[in-house]
Amino acid sequence: MLLKLLYTRGSLHNQPENAGVAFSLKNRLDMVKVTSFTKVQIDGVEVPADKIRVDLGNGEQRAATALDAAGQAVELPVGRAITVLLDTPALAEGMHRVQMWFGTDAFGDLHVEVEDAIVGVASSKPRIPRSEEDDYAEAAIAARQRFAEEFSGQEFKHLKHYSFDAHQLQGNCEHFMGVAQIPVGLAGPLTVNGEHAQGDFLIPMATTEGTLVASYNRGIQLLNLCGGVKCTVIGDAMQRAPVFVFDDARGARDFGKWVEDNIDLIRPQAESTSSVAKLQYIDTYLSNKFAYLRFNFSTGDAAGQNMVGRATFAACSWVLENYKGAKVEHFYLESNFATDKKASQINVMRTRGKRVVAEAVIKRDVLMQRMRVTPEQLAYHGQVSNVGAFISGANNNGAHSANGITAMFIATGQDVANVSESSAGILYSEVTKDGDLYISITIPSLIVATHGGGTGLATQNECLRMLGCVGRGTVRKFAEIVAGVVLAGEISLGAAISSSDWVSSHEQYGRNR
């Protein structure tokens, strides 16, 4: 079941000019070396090793007969793909049964059997230019720029200009041809009283929405006048949630109990794939004849979705091999239960990424002078808004946490799609016995990174450096800063709505007419 994932579905094709047949393999399992390629069978017809070549990319090909464990093995790190070239007659259109036998250093001799199709109708659409040798070279980029201009009939003066080496984008952007320049405004400095972020921080916010930076800056000034914002990371976990399908509910139940009893054996299998990912615990959720496992990892300074996917895959490989109970009818690495890049109640309850609380006590006189509202007005407004959020089914009873999170995500190279989860928020306020306003927000699924992804790119890394969030052990510092900014925005917009300043502010700052 797992070995089939090595094969790239849809890759089977006839080579041009009757040069044979080819398909692709991609390592989605673990670091491995291919030490031999014994044979391939297509629809029962054998293709021996002397009719097989392996294309490693960059113009390098190797005969299957030349592979050996001594010095001619093919290194296949996770994520790398190779093309298998067969000196055999072209295949007819339709489905074909493909089998292959090859050897590896890590898993021994393997046999993979799949079905794939030859599709005959070629697309007549023009194709985006790319280079097999170096797709981030100036020539390849220029070819795509010309293609875009010719295809659209437009000239692009700004899109084509950037200030960094495009080779830095490998692993971040495919078919690169230019940049979207998003304005970056500054808010702050914000005084953060966190366990990891302590001091004053200048906040870069990338946005095209008028009034956004001004509104957050207004909230920051209010927080600073009251001693700053107190921020605390109270949870930290990244998930992958596979599902195991059984013949009946009893089989799923017994499997869940077995996983619980064998967590200490599963943990080292998961952690063998990374020096960073640490398996904290596994939640089991049963429904019908399905066992959903929610693997929870710590991931260091990385957001960790890919990291935990690889670790969970290794753990599940071991589970499938060692579980001797009821037969696992089907297995899927992701069941949609981790709700990756989707808002969900389970992430509000159980945490995804960082769970952070930002809180502050706003003095009555400062609030009234700066925002023209009283603590009682804001607290009552919050109660009314709670009802609105409840009946609408919103994942946030606050005003607009997604605004500040998105602006900071774009500026600092975060995966912006994670705003769908990160925007969840639980806002609370009360009038203190001294007549001041206590206000706090819990962000239960803030997915952030200071390492990996887009955080190392040119302008994004500069924004992280502005915040002092580059280097080992800085991700919780960054999470606390983001939470503090979010609270500033909640206070500012909440007060603007309560005092009826909201529309006039947008009229003044937010319309470029």
Disulfide bonds with the S-S distance in Angstrom:
none
